């Protein structure tokens, strides 16, 4: 190779580094992330640039933005004006309402029934009963839908729904689909009336840039009248009464009422995004004259890297700022960034009772050590942390002052707040909050409370280990 060729190669490499760096500066709002990517590009020029091009660039924004702006039909108000809805909610929460509307302009729907279902033992039979009776439509979106003992419960009822004449549409994430072999897609293949789609399949080089993005949403809508929504996957681990090899505790919710319209619209957007044709969901279309299904005022908050991401995180920050008495967080993974940690500390210093309930042992290697790296600063400010014994607790709940409830698919980590497609339901319902408070108290009775005295005497090695694993926060 002559001098001229080396010069051209060097100029090309320099141009590549400059171009990638300019892109990082223009598009990475998070300063530590921008610094990290820039350092990688200049310290390992070829490899760093390639890694950034594959994993660092958001390519889903433009297409999904078109879906989000299709029209005003997603703004369901159930025959009520925004002013009437606000009057039906506690006045002390109007500031949070204002923040919420500006974060995501979706009005609350009134008159919803929301019932918690604990573990697959309680949830799956209810789901299967509703599916087998479906006459018009079954919509299922799940991060994981395993072809195992749990999946086998759903196959015959899905076939029955299709035989009833219902249109069955199933959407599973490209990563989550492969948690079992053969996949549930193969098990359902050939059943007439069932359409199956994979969200960002990861088997082809074309989809390699999307490998770090996942549809983490879990929702099920039957005939537009009944929905199941939360953070529970379809997996044999949730059937605790069958003593599975890897048992998982979890909570999901059975919903009736007009908020189902909002859930259906998000499913439709994901379905179109996965490459399927548009359709009109069989939404509930509750009229103002219809009797309410229940007392809950609720609205859906979808989030993801396709639009103005960070909505769920921003709403969590706003709720912590509005808390007056208590804030309770139940999550399997707790690795938020400094803004969330600071908000928790500030609320605790104001006198708000902050409780965080986490599993004693995670199902992800290194997660426990990474989470522990943040314990010290929180405990010093008065935050209480509880570690629940096995089986692994996958539940996701956030409650403020036993009135405001926030639940869904999102964990309290960077992946859920910044990378995944998530959806949470925001609702005002003191009765539901009371039920969930009882469930949380049951968890606390079995848990170990981590306090300053227990946590303080960590060895230098353990501190180094924990802080090192915390550096992997965005990649868990």
KEGULUM-465697 format. One record per residue (C-alpha): residue number from 1; x, y, z. Coordinates in nm, 3 decimals. Each point is the difference from the previous one (the first is absolute). Example, Ala and Ser with C-alpha at 12.3 -4.5 7.8 and 13.67 -1.06 7.14 Angstrom:
residues 2
resi=1 | east=1.230 | north=-0.450 | up=0.780
resi=2 | east=0.137 | north=0.344 | up=-0.066
***
This chain:
residues 476
resi=1 | east=0.000 | north=0.000 | up=0.000
resi=2 | east=0.156 | north=0.331 | up=-0.111
resi=3 | east=0.009 | north=0.335 | up=0.177
resi=4 | east=-0.292 | north=0.137 | up=-0.206
resi=5 | east=-0.227 | north=-0.289 | up=0.102
resi=6 | east=0.091 | north=0.041 | up=0.365
resi=7 | east=-0.074 | north=0.370 | up=-0.020
resi=8 | east=-0.341 | north=-0.062 | up=-0.154
resi=9 | east=-0.081 | north=-0.262 | up=0.266
resi=10 | east=0.105 | north=0.240 | up=0.274
resi=11 | east=-0.209 | north=0.283 | up=-0.144
resi=12 | east=-0.301 | north=-0.230 | up=-0.033
resi=13 | east=0.038 | north=-0.115 | up=0.361
resi=14 | east=0.031 | north=0.359 | up=0.122
resi=15 | east=-0.307 | north=0.104 | up=-0.200
resi=16 | east=-0.195 | north=-0.295 | up=0.144
resi=17 | east=0.095 | north=0.093 | up=0.357
resi=18 | east=-0.090 | north=0.366 | up=-0.053
resi=19 | east=-0.334 | north=-0.089 | up=-0.163
resi=20 | east=-0.096 | north=-0.241 | up=0.279
resi=21 | east=0.109 | north=0.248 | up=0.267
resi=22 | east=-0.213 | north=0.275 | up=-0.156
resi=23 | east=-0.298 | north=-0.237 | up=-0.001
resi=24 | east=0.059 | north=-0.080 | up=0.368
resi=25 | east=0.019 | north=0.368 | up=0.095
resi=26 | east=-0.317 | north=0.084 | up=-0.193
resi=27 | east=-0.216 | north=-0.292 | up=0.113
resi=28 | east=0.115 | north=-0.122 | up=0.344
resi=29 | east=-0.167 | north=0.216 | up=0.264
resi=30 | east=0.141 | north=-0.198 | up=0.294
resi=31 | east=0.348 | north=0.143 | up=0.071
resi=32 | east=0.159 | north=-0.315 | up=0.152
resi=33 | east=-0.131 | north=-0.204 | up=-0.292
resi=34 | east=0.139 | north=0.250 | up=-0.252
resi=35 | east=0.339 | north=0.004 | up=0.173
resi=36 | east=0.010 | north=-0.379 | up=0.013
resi=37 | east=-0.085 | north=-0.044 | up=-0.368
resi=38 | east=0.249 | north=0.269 | up=-0.105
resi=39 | east=0.277 | north=-0.162 | up=0.204
resi=40 | east=-0.076 | north=-0.339 | up=-0.154
resi=41 | east=0.010 | north=0.145 | up=-0.354
resi=42 | east=0.337 | north=0.172 | up=0.046
resi=43 | east=0.173 | north=-0.265 | up=0.212
resi=44 | east=-0.105 | north=-0.292 | up=-0.221
resi=45 | east=-0.062 | north=0.179 | up=-0.332
resi=46 | east=-0.133 | north=-0.273 | up=-0.228
resi=47 | east=-0.169 | north=-0.224 | up=0.258
resi=48 | east=-0.141 | north=0.296 | up=0.195
resi=49 | east=-0.155 | north=0.159 | up=-0.309
resi=50 | east=-0.151 | north=-0.330 | up=-0.114
resi=51 | east=-0.148 | north=-0.071 | up=0.346
resi=52 | east=-0.152 | north=0.349 | up=0.015
resi=53 | east=-0.148 | north=-0.028 | up=-0.349
resi=54 | east=-0.160 | north=-0.334 | up=0.091
resi=55 | east=-0.112 | north=0.064 | up=0.359
resi=56 | east=0.017 | north=0.372 | up=0.063
resi=57 | east=-0.224 | north=0.148 | up=-0.270
resi=58 | east=-0.376 | north=0.010 | up=0.046
resi=59 | east=-0.149 | north=-0.114 | up=-0.333
resi=60 | east=-0.357 | north=-0.059 | up=0.110
resi=61 | east=-0.096 | north=0.361 | up=0.069
resi=62 | east=-0.124 | north=0.115 | up=-0.341
resi=63 | east=-0.233 | north=-0.290 | up=-0.083
resi=64 | east=-0.153 | north=-0.019 | up=0.348
resi=65 | east=-0.049 | north=0.376 | up=0.015
resi=66 | east=-0.227 | north=-0.028 | up=-0.304
resi=67 | east=-0.206 | north=-0.259 | up=0.186
resi=68 | east=-0.028 | north=0.211 | up=0.313
resi=69 | east=-0.132 | north=0.295 | up=-0.198
resi=70 | east=-0.273 | north=-0.178 | up=-0.194
resi=71 | east=-0.285 | north=0.189 | up=0.161
resi=72 | east=-0.187 | north=0.108 | up=0.306
resi=73 | east=-0.193 | north=-0.324 | up=0.035
resi=74 | east=0.245 | north=-0.126 | up=0.260
resi=75 | east=-0.100 | north=0.277 | up=0.242
resi=76 | east=-0.292 | north=-0.170 | up=0.173
resi=77 | east=-0.188 | north=0.210 | up=0.254
resi=78 | east=-0.307 | north=-0.222 | up=0.047
resi=79 | east=-0.250 | north=0.274 | up=-0.079
resi=80 | east=0.146 | north=0.232 | up=0.265
resi=81 | east=0.180 | north=0.330 | up=-0.046
resi=82 | east=0.350 | north=0.033 | up=0.148
resi=83 | east=-0.143 | north=0.238 | up=0.261
resi=84 | east=-0.263 | north=-0.253 | up=0.107
resi=85 | east=0.263 | north=-0.270 | up=0.028
resi=86 | east=0.229 | north=0.220 | up=0.209
resi=87 | east=-0.287 | north=0.084 | up=0.236
resi=88 | east=-0.050 | north=-0.372 | up=0.060
resi=89 | east=0.361 | north=-0.035 | up=0.119
resi=90 | east=0.158 | north=0.114 | up=0.330
resi=91 | east=0.089 | north=0.375 | up=-0.015
resi=92 | east=0.337 | north=-0.067 | up=0.165
resi=93 | east=0.104 | north=-0.183 | up=-0.316
resi=94 | east=-0.076 | north=0.269 | up=-0.256
resi=95 | east=0.365 | north=0.097 | up=-0.032
resi=96 | east=0.088 | north=-0.359 | up=-0.084
resi=97 | east=-0.292 | north=-0.003 | up=-0.246
resi=98 | east=0.141 | north=0.307 | up=-0.171
resi=99 | east=0.342 | north=-0.160 | up=-0.025
resi=100 | east=-0.153 | north=-0.325 | up=-0.124
resi=101 | east=-0.204 | north=0.166 | up=-0.274
resi=102 | east=0.302 | north=0.195 | up=-0.124
resi=103 | east=0.212 | north=-0.312 | up=0.011
resi=104 | east=-0.258 | north=-0.209 | up=-0.186
resi=105 | east=-0.321 | north=0.174 | up=-0.119
resi=106 | east=-0.234 | north=-0.286 | up=0.078
resi=107 | east=-0.300 | north=0.079 | up=0.219
resi=108 | east=-0.121 | north=-0.225 | up=0.279
resi=109 | east=-0.288 | north=-0.237 | up=-0.062
resi=110 | east=-0.253 | north=-0.025 | up=0.279
resi=111 | east=-0.194 | north=-0.303 | up=0.120
resi=112 | east=0.255 | north=-0.282 | up=-0.024
resi=113 | east=0.020 | north=-0.320 | up=0.200
resi=114 | east=0.355 | north=-0.113 | up=0.083
resi=115 | east=0.053 | north=-0.327 | up=0.183
resi=116 | east=0.344 | north=-0.135 | up=0.101
resi=117 | east=0.076 | north=-0.365 | up=-0.080
resi=118 | east=0.287 | north=-0.166 | up=0.186
resi=119 | east=0.226 | north=-0.242 | up=-0.186
resi=120 | east=-0.086 | north=-0.208 | up=-0.303
resi=121 | east=-0.203 | north=-0.235 | up=0.218
resi=122 | east=-0.264 | north=0.271 | up=0.036
resi=123 | east=0.056 | north=0.195 | up=-0.322
resi=124 | east=0.032 | north=-0.269 | up=-0.269
resi=125 | east=-0.337 | north=-0.172 | up=0.064
resi=126 | east=-0.175 | north=0.339 | up=-0.016
resi=127 | east=0.179 | north=0.080 | up=-0.326
resi=128 | east=-0.080 | north=-0.339 | up=-0.153
resi=129 | east=-0.367 | north=0.024 | up=0.099
resi=130 | east=-0.032 | north=0.341 | up=-0.167
resi=131 | east=0.184 | north=-0.111 | up=-0.314
resi=132 | east=-0.207 | north=-0.316 | up=-0.049
resi=133 | east=-0.319 | north=0.211 | up=0.014
resi=134 | east=0.127 | north=0.262 | up=-0.248
resi=135 | east=-0.231 | north=0.071 | up=-0.293
resi=136 | east=0.165 | north=0.290 | up=-0.184
resi=137 | east=0.364 | north=0.053 | up=0.088
resi=138 | east=0.296 | north=-0.116 | up=0.212
resi=139 | east=0.308 | north=0.224 | up=0.011
resi=140 | east=0.307 | north=-0.125 | up=0.187
resi=141 | east=0.335 | north=0.175 | up=0.035
resi=142 | east=0.267 | north=-0.150 | up=0.223
resi=143 | east=0.374 | north=0.026 | up=0.040
resi=144 | east=0.015 | north=-0.372 | up=0.082
resi=145 | east=-0.258 | north=-0.256 | up=-0.111
resi=146 | east=0.159 | north=-0.336 | up=0.067
resi=147 | east=-0.091 | north=-0.330 | up=-0.157
resi=148 | east=-0.006 | north=-0.180 | up=0.334
resi=149 | east=-0.256 | north=-0.100 | up=0.262
resi=150 | east=-0.139 | north=0.355 | up=0.000
resi=151 | east=-0.009 | north=0.032 | up=-0.379
resi=152 | east=-0.177 | north=-0.336 | up=-0.022
resi=153 | east=-0.288 | north=0.148 | up=0.203
resi=154 | east=-0.055 | north=0.269 | up=-0.264
resi=155 | east=0.027 | north=-0.201 | up=-0.323
resi=156 | east=-0.342 | north=-0.175 | up=0.022
resi=157 | east=-0.186 | north=0.315 | up=0.110
resi=158 | east=0.160 | north=0.202 | up=-0.279
resi=159 | east=-0.113 | north=-0.267 | up=-0.244
resi=160 | east=-0.350 | north=0.016 | up=0.152
resi=161 | east=-0.010 | north=0.380 | up=-0.037
resi=162 | east=0.095 | north=-0.031 | up=-0.366
resi=163 | east=-0.271 | north=-0.262 | up=-0.051
resi=164 | east=-0.248 | north=0.241 | up=0.161
resi=165 | east=0.078 | north=0.242 | up=-0.283
resi=166 | east=0.222 | north=0.232 | up=0.205
resi=167 | east=0.303 | north=0.152 | up=-0.169
resi=168 | east=0.302 | north=-0.103 | up=0.205
resi=169 | east=0.315 | north=0.212 | up=-0.024
resi=170 | east=0.309 | north=-0.088 | up=0.203
resi=171 | east=0.312 | north=0.219 | up=0.019
resi=172 | east=0.318 | north=-0.121 | up=0.175
resi=173 | east=0.333 | north=0.176 | up=0.031
resi=174 | east=0.286 | north=-0.130 | up=-0.215
resi=175 | east=0.225 | north=-0.062 | up=0.301
resi=176 | east=-0.269 | north=-0.136 | up=0.232
resi=177 | east=-0.133 | north=-0.239 | up=-0.265
resi=178 | east=0.312 | north=-0.215 | up=0.027
resi=179 | east=-0.021 | north=-0.068 | up=0.372
resi=180 | east=-0.149 | north=-0.338 | up=-0.084
resi=181 | east=0.066 | north=-0.254 | up=-0.276
resi=182 | east=-0.191 | north=-0.078 | up=-0.211
resi=183 | east=-0.159 | north=0.342 | up=0.015
resi=184 | east=-0.367 | north=0.071 | up=0.062
resi=185 | east=-0.013 | north=0.134 | up=-0.357
resi=186 | east=0.076 | north=-0.347 | up=-0.130
resi=187 | east=-0.255 | north=-0.157 | up=0.236
resi=188 | east=-0.273 | north=0.233 | up=-0.130
resi=189 | east=0.103 | north=-0.028 | up=-0.364
resi=190 | east=-0.277 | north=-0.119 | up=-0.228
resi=191 | east=-0.291 | north=0.072 | up=0.233
resi=192 | east=-0.253 | north=0.176 | up=-0.219
resi=193 | east=-0.104 | north=0.343 | up=0.123
resi=194 | east=0.317 | north=0.071 | up=0.202
resi=195 | east=0.240 | north=0.268 | up=-0.122
resi=196 | east=0.347 | north=0.010 | up=0.156
resi=197 | east=0.258 | north=0.275 | up=-0.024
resi=198 | east=0.348 | north=0.053 | up=0.145
resi=199 | east=0.105 | north=0.345 | up=0.122
resi=200 | east=0.349 | north=0.082 | up=-0.132
resi=201 | east=0.112 | north=-0.356 | up=-0.081
resi=202 | east=0.373 | north=-0.036 | up=0.063
resi=203 | east=0.093 | north=-0.284 | up=-0.232
resi=204 | east=0.106 | north=0.201 | up=-0.305
resi=205 | east=0.288 | north=0.249 | up=-0.044
resi=206 | east=-0.256 | north=0.262 | up=-0.107
resi=207 | east=-0.140 | north=0.005 | up=0.354
resi=208 | east=0.338 | north=-0.006 | up=0.176
resi=209 | east=-0.015 | north=0.375 | up=0.079
resi=210 | east=-0.320 | north=-0.062 | up=0.200
resi=211 | east=0.137 | north=-0.284 | up=0.217
resi=212 | east=0.019 | north=0.225 | up=0.307
resi=213 | east=-0.365 | north=0.116 | up=-0.034
resi=214 | east=-0.280 | north=-0.220 | up=0.132
resi=215 | east=-0.376 | north=0.012 | up=0.022
resi=216 | east=-0.045 | north=-0.067 | up=0.369
resi=217 | east=-0.377 | north=0.067 | up=0.006
resi=218 | east=-0.247 | north=-0.260 | up=0.127
resi=219 | east=-0.364 | north=0.051 | up=-0.094
resi=220 | east=-0.297 | north=-0.215 | up=-0.092
resi=221 | east=-0.333 | north=0.134 | up=-0.129
resi=222 | east=-0.308 | north=-0.217 | up=-0.059
resi=223 | east=-0.292 | north=0.139 | up=-0.204
resi=224 | east=0.090 | north=0.351 | up=0.117
resi=225 | east=-0.180 | north=-0.073 | up=0.328
resi=226 | east=0.259 | north=-0.171 | up=0.217
resi=227 | east=0.373 | north=0.062 | up=0.020
resi=228 | east=0.288 | north=-0.152 | up=0.194
resi=229 | east=0.285 | north=0.241 | up=0.050
resi=230 | east=0.317 | north=0.019 | up=0.206
resi=231 | east=0.346 | north=-0.150 | up=0.010
resi=232 | east=-0.072 | north=-0.373 | up=-0.001
resi=233 | east=0.134 | north=-0.210 | up=-0.287
resi=234 | east=-0.149 | north=-0.331 | up=-0.111
resi=235 | east=0.240 | north=-0.251 | up=0.151
resi=236 | east=-0.016 | north=-0.320 | up=0.203
resi=237 | east=0.201 | north=0.170 | up=0.274
resi=238 | east=-0.311 | north=0.198 | up=0.094
resi=239 | east=-0.196 | north=-0.316 | up=0.083
resi=240 | east=0.128 | north=-0.029 | up=0.357
resi=241 | east=-0.249 | north=-0.271 | up=0.098
resi=242 | east=0.165 | north=-0.229 | up=-0.255
resi=243 | east=0.343 | north=0.039 | up=0.170
resi=244 | east=0.187 | north=0.117 | up=-0.311
resi=245 | east=0.377 | north=-0.025 | up=-0.023
resi=246 | east=0.042 | north=0.379 | up=-0.002
resi=247 | east=-0.301 | north=0.142 | up=0.188
resi=248 | east=-0.101 | north=0.364 | up=-0.046
resi=249 | east=-0.238 | north=0.213 | up=0.208
resi=250 | east=-0.189 | north=0.267 | up=-0.194
resi=251 | east=-0.309 | north=0.218 | up=-0.018
resi=252 | east=-0.216 | north=0.093 | up=-0.297
resi=253 | east=-0.337 | north=0.174 | up=-0.022
resi=254 | east=-0.340 | north=-0.078 | up=-0.149
resi=255 | east=-0.163 | north=0.315 | up=-0.140
resi=256 | east=-0.347 | north=0.097 | up=-0.119
resi=257 | east=-0.097 | north=0.345 | up=-0.115
resi=258 | east=0.078 | north=0.267 | up=-0.258
resi=259 | east=0.376 | north=0.009 | up=0.065
resi=260 | east=0.013 | north=-0.320 | up=-0.207
resi=261 | east=-0.036 | north=0.226 | up=-0.305
resi=262 | east=0.339 | north=0.149 | up=0.078
resi=263 | east=0.162 | north=-0.341 | up=0.051
resi=264 | east=-0.143 | north=-0.122 | up=-0.332
resi=265 | east=0.141 | north=0.296 | up=-0.191
resi=266 | east=0.350 | north=-0.065 | up=0.132
resi=267 | east=-0.028 | north=-0.364 | up=-0.107
resi=268 | east=-0.110 | north=0.113 | up=-0.346
resi=269 | east=0.303 | north=0.229 | up=-0.032
resi=270 | east=0.235 | north=-0.282 | up=0.100
resi=271 | east=-0.174 | north=-0.238 | up=-0.238
resi=272 | east=0.046 | north=0.240 | up=-0.292
resi=273 | east=0.359 | north=0.066 | up=0.103
resi=274 | east=0.072 | north=-0.373 | up=-0.017
resi=275 | east=-0.097 | north=0.006 | up=-0.368
resi=276 | east=-0.365 | north=-0.095 | up=0.014
resi=277 | east=-0.297 | north=0.184 | up=-0.148
resi=278 | east=-0.206 | north=0.253 | up=0.190
resi=279 | east=-0.329 | north=-0.105 | up=0.153
resi=280 | east=-0.275 | north=0.152 | up=0.212
resi=281 | east=0.010 | north=-0.148 | up=0.351
resi=282 | east=-0.329 | north=-0.109 | up=0.153
resi=283 | east=0.027 | north=0.264 | up=0.271
resi=284 | east=-0.255 | north=0.029 | up=0.275
resi=285 | east=-0.128 | north=0.341 | up=-0.117
resi=286 | east=-0.178 | north=0.057 | up=0.329
resi=287 | east=-0.267 | north=0.270 | up=-0.027
resi=288 | east=-0.057 | north=0.264 | up=0.268
resi=289 | east=-0.337 | north=-0.160 | up=0.075
resi=290 | east=0.153 | north=-0.346 | up=0.063
resi=291 | east=0.041 | north=-0.102 | up=0.366
resi=292 | east=0.361 | north=0.018 | up=0.120
resi=293 | east=0.191 | north=-0.326 | up=0.024
resi=294 | east=0.172 | north=0.120 | up=0.318
resi=295 | east=0.136 | north=0.299 | up=0.192
resi=296 | east=0.343 | north=0.038 | up=-0.161
resi=297 | east=0.109 | north=0.304 | up=-0.201
resi=298 | east=0.275 | north=-0.135 | up=-0.224
resi=299 | east=0.212 | north=0.076 | up=-0.304
resi=300 | east=0.273 | north=-0.181 | up=-0.190
resi=301 | east=0.357 | north=0.133 | up=-0.024
resi=302 | east=0.186 | north=-0.164 | up=-0.291
resi=303 | east=0.374 | north=0.058 | up=-0.021
resi=304 | east=0.287 | north=-0.103 | up=-0.220
resi=305 | east=0.297 | north=0.113 | up=-0.209
resi=306 | east=-0.222 | north=0.084 | up=-0.298
resi=307 | east=-0.122 | north=0.343 | up=0.112
resi=308 | east=0.029 | north=0.226 | up=0.302
resi=309 | east=0.141 | north=-0.274 | up=0.218
resi=310 | east=0.038 | north=0.034 | up=0.375
resi=311 | east=-0.370 | north=0.061 | up=0.070
resi=312 | east=-0.027 | north=-0.270 | up=0.265
resi=313 | east=0.318 | north=0.118 | up=0.171
resi=314 | east=-0.119 | north=0.363 | up=-0.004
resi=315 | east=-0.334 | north=-0.097 | up=0.150
resi=316 | east=0.176 | north=-0.197 | up=0.275
resi=317 | east=0.208 | north=0.307 | up=0.081
resi=318 | east=-0.311 | north=0.218 | up=0.009
resi=319 | east=-0.184 | north=-0.242 | up=0.229
resi=320 | east=0.292 | north=-0.007 | up=0.244
resi=321 | east=0.001 | north=0.379 | up=0.006
resi=322 | east=-0.376 | north=0.004 | up=0.079
resi=323 | east=0.013 | north=-0.270 | up=0.269
resi=324 | east=-0.109 | north=0.124 | up=0.343
resi=325 | east=-0.009 | north=-0.312 | up=0.217
resi=326 | east=0.133 | north=-0.311 | up=-0.169
resi=327 | east=0.150 | north=-0.145 | up=-0.316
resi=328 | east=0.023 | north=-0.375 | up=-0.052
resi=329 | east=0.198 | north=-0.162 | up=-0.281
resi=330 | east=-0.009 | north=-0.372 | up=-0.082
resi=331 | east=0.232 | north=-0.096 | up=-0.284
resi=332 | east=0.216 | north=-0.302 | up=-0.096
resi=333 | east=0.283 | north=0.220 | up=-0.130
resi=334 | east=0.103 | north=0.329 | up=0.160
resi=335 | east=0.274 | north=0.176 | up=-0.197
resi=336 | east=-0.122 | north=0.355 | up=-0.069
resi=337 | east=0.224 | north=0.292 | up=-0.085
resi=338 | east=0.101 | north=0.275 | up=0.238
resi=339 | east=-0.311 | north=0.214 | up=-0.062
resi=340 | east=-0.229 | north=-0.268 | up=0.143
resi=341 | east=0.234 | north=-0.075 | up=0.291
resi=342 | east=0.016 | north=0.370 | up=0.087
resi=343 | east=-0.381 | north=0.031 | up=-0.017
resi=344 | east=-0.038 | north=-0.293 | up=0.242
resi=345 | east=0.253 | north=0.154 | up=0.239
resi=346 | east=-0.168 | north=0.341 | up=-0.018
resi=347 | east=-0.345 | north=-0.146 | up=0.068
resi=348 | east=0.135 | north=-0.196 | up=0.299
resi=349 | east=0.166 | north=0.313 | up=0.139
resi=350 | east=-0.337 | north=0.180 | up=-0.028
resi=351 | east=-0.146 | north=-0.261 | up=0.233
resi=352 | east=-0.165 | north=-0.222 | up=-0.261
resi=353 | east=0.010 | north=-0.368 | up=0.092
resi=354 | east=0.190 | north=-0.161 | up=-0.290
resi=355 | east=-0.004 | north=-0.381 | up=-0.025
resi=356 | east=0.165 | north=-0.206 | up=-0.275
resi=357 | east=-0.077 | north=-0.373 | up=-0.019
resi=358 | east=0.247 | north=-0.209 | up=-0.202
resi=359 | east=0.070 | north=-0.372 | up=-0.040
resi=360 | east=0.266 | north=-0.143 | up=0.229
resi=361 | east=0.154 | north=-0.181 | up=-0.296
resi=362 | east=-0.031 | north=0.115 | up=-0.361
resi=363 | east=-0.031 | north=-0.223 | up=-0.305
resi=364 | east=0.270 | north=0.197 | up=-0.185
resi=365 | east=0.369 | north=-0.050 | up=0.076
resi=366 | east=0.157 | north=0.305 | up=0.165
resi=367 | east=-0.331 | north=0.185 | up=0.046
resi=368 | east=-0.001 | north=-0.038 | up=0.380
resi=369 | east=0.351 | north=0.145 | up=0.028
resi=370 | east=-0.082 | north=0.287 | up=-0.235
resi=371 | east=-0.317 | north=0.088 | up=0.194
resi=372 | east=0.184 | north=-0.013 | up=0.333
resi=373 | east=0.240 | north=0.268 | up=-0.122
resi=374 | east=-0.281 | north=0.256 | up=0.041
resi=375 | east=-0.126 | north=-0.119 | up=0.338
resi=376 | east=0.242 | north=0.194 | up=0.217
resi=377 | east=-0.094 | north=0.349 | up=-0.115
resi=378 | east=-0.374 | north=-0.077 | up=0.022
resi=379 | east=0.019 | north=-0.153 | up=0.347
resi=380 | east=0.190 | north=0.300 | up=0.133
resi=381 | east=-0.290 | north=0.226 | up=-0.104
resi=382 | east=-0.264 | north=-0.215 | up=0.169
resi=383 | east=-0.124 | north=-0.214 | up=-0.292
resi=384 | east=-0.108 | north=-0.346 | up=0.113
resi=385 | east=0.098 | north=-0.299 | up=-0.215
resi=386 | east=-0.153 | north=-0.347 | up=0.035
resi=387 | east=0.132 | north=-0.320 | up=-0.160
resi=388 | east=-0.263 | north=-0.270 | up=-0.052
resi=389 | east=0.100 | north=-0.369 | up=0.014
resi=390 | east=-0.044 | north=-0.240 | up=-0.293
resi=391 | east=-0.185 | north=-0.067 | up=-0.217
resi=392 | east=0.126 | north=0.287 | up=-0.214
resi=393 | east=-0.246 | north=0.290 | up=0.011
resi=394 | east=-0.065 | north=0.154 | up=-0.344
resi=395 | east=-0.280 | north=0.231 | up=0.122
resi=396 | east=0.000 | north=0.368 | up=-0.104
resi=397 | east=-0.195 | north=0.256 | up=0.204
resi=398 | east=0.034 | north=0.366 | up=0.092
resi=399 | east=-0.239 | north=0.163 | up=0.246
resi=400 | east=-0.014 | north=0.353 | up=0.141
resi=401 | east=-0.195 | north=0.094 | up=0.316
resi=402 | east=-0.218 | north=-0.312 | up=-0.042
resi=403 | east=-0.201 | north=0.177 | up=-0.271
resi=404 | east=0.206 | north=0.021 | up=-0.320
resi=405 | east=0.100 | north=-0.333 | up=-0.155
resi=406 | east=0.240 | north=-0.058 | up=-0.290
resi=407 | east=0.056 | north=-0.350 | up=-0.138
resi=408 | east=0.089 | north=-0.176 | up=-0.321
resi=409 | east=0.301 | north=-0.146 | up=-0.177
resi=410 | east=0.271 | north=0.252 | up=0.098
resi=411 | east=0.273 | north=-0.081 | up=0.250
resi=412 | east=0.194 | north=0.267 | up=0.188
resi=413 | east=0.309 | north=-0.018 | up=-0.220
resi=414 | east=0.157 | north=0.171 | up=-0.298
resi=415 | east=-0.110 | north=-0.271 | up=-0.240
resi=416 | east=-0.368 | north=0.057 | up=0.078
resi=417 | east=0.028 | north=0.379 | up=0.025
resi=418 | east=0.207 | north=0.050 | up=-0.315
resi=419 | east=0.025 | north=-0.306 | up=-0.227
resi=420 | east=-0.305 | north=-0.225 | up=0.024
resi=421 | east=-0.349 | north=0.050 | up=-0.138
resi=422 | east=-0.203 | north=0.011 | up=0.321
resi=423 | east=-0.351 | north=0.090 | up=0.117
resi=424 | east=-0.129 | north=0.085 | up=0.346
resi=425 | east=-0.346 | north=0.081 | up=0.126
resi=426 | east=-0.044 | north=0.309 | up=0.218
resi=427 | east=-0.309 | north=-0.007 | up=0.219
resi=428 | east=-0.172 | north=0.161 | up=0.296
resi=429 | east=-0.180 | north=-0.258 | up=0.209
resi=430 | east=0.029 | north=-0.008 | up=0.383
resi=431 | east=-0.174 | north=-0.340 | up=0.009
resi=432 | east=0.255 | north=-0.153 | up=-0.241
resi=433 | east=0.282 | north=0.171 | up=0.189
resi=434 | east=-0.128 | north=-0.156 | up=0.323
resi=435 | east=0.000 | north=-0.347 | up=-0.158
resi=436 | east=0.353 | north=0.046 | up=-0.130
resi=437 | east=0.115 | north=0.142 | up=0.334
resi=438 | east=-0.118 | north=-0.324 | up=0.162
resi=439 | east=0.199 | north=-0.205 | up=-0.256
resi=440 | east=0.309 | north=0.211 | up=0.065
resi=441 | east=-0.034 | north=-0.045 | up=0.376
resi=442 | east=-0.012 | north=-0.377 | up=-0.052
resi=443 | east=0.325 | north=0.022 | up=-0.197
resi=444 | east=0.164 | north=0.212 | up=0.270
resi=445 | east=-0.091 | north=-0.251 | up=0.272
resi=446 | east=0.209 | north=-0.263 | up=-0.179
resi=447 | east=0.278 | north=0.238 | up=-0.100
resi=448 | east=0.326 | north=0.108 | up=0.161
resi=449 | east=0.025 | north=0.373 | up=0.064
resi=450 | east=0.340 | north=0.135 | up=-0.108
resi=451 | east=0.111 | north=0.279 | up=0.232
resi=452 | east=0.313 | north=0.210 | up=0.040
resi=453 | east=0.143 | north=-0.224 | up=0.268
resi=454 | east=-0.029 | north=-0.314 | up=-0.213
resi=455 | east=0.125 | north=0.161 | up=-0.317
resi=456 | east=0.280 | north=0.226 | up=0.126
resi=457 | east=0.288 | north=-0.239 | up=0.070
resi=458 | east=0.060 | north=-0.106 | up=-0.361
resi=459 | east=0.354 | north=-0.106 | up=-0.079
resi=460 | east=0.209 | north=0.186 | up=-0.255
resi=461 | east=-0.029 | north=-0.298 | up=-0.235
resi=462 | east=-0.380 | north=-0.011 | up=0.023
resi=463 | east=-0.027 | north=0.375 | up=-0.056
resi=464 | east=0.229 | north=-0.023 | up=-0.302
resi=465 | east=-0.197 | north=-0.296 | up=-0.137
resi=466 | east=-0.338 | north=0.174 | up=0.044
resi=467 | east=0.115 | north=0.326 | up=-0.156
resi=468 | east=0.160 | north=-0.183 | up=-0.291
resi=469 | east=-0.322 | north=-0.187 | up=-0.083
resi=470 | east=-0.196 | north=0.327 | up=0.033
resi=471 | east=0.199 | north=0.127 | up=-0.300
resi=472 | east=-0.194 | north=-0.253 | up=-0.209
resi=473 | east=-0.330 | north=0.172 | up=0.090
resi=474 | east=-0.114 | north=0.079 | up=-0.359
resi=475 | east=0.066 | north=-0.355 | up=-0.120
resi=476 | east=-0.192 | north=-0.219 | up=0.247
***
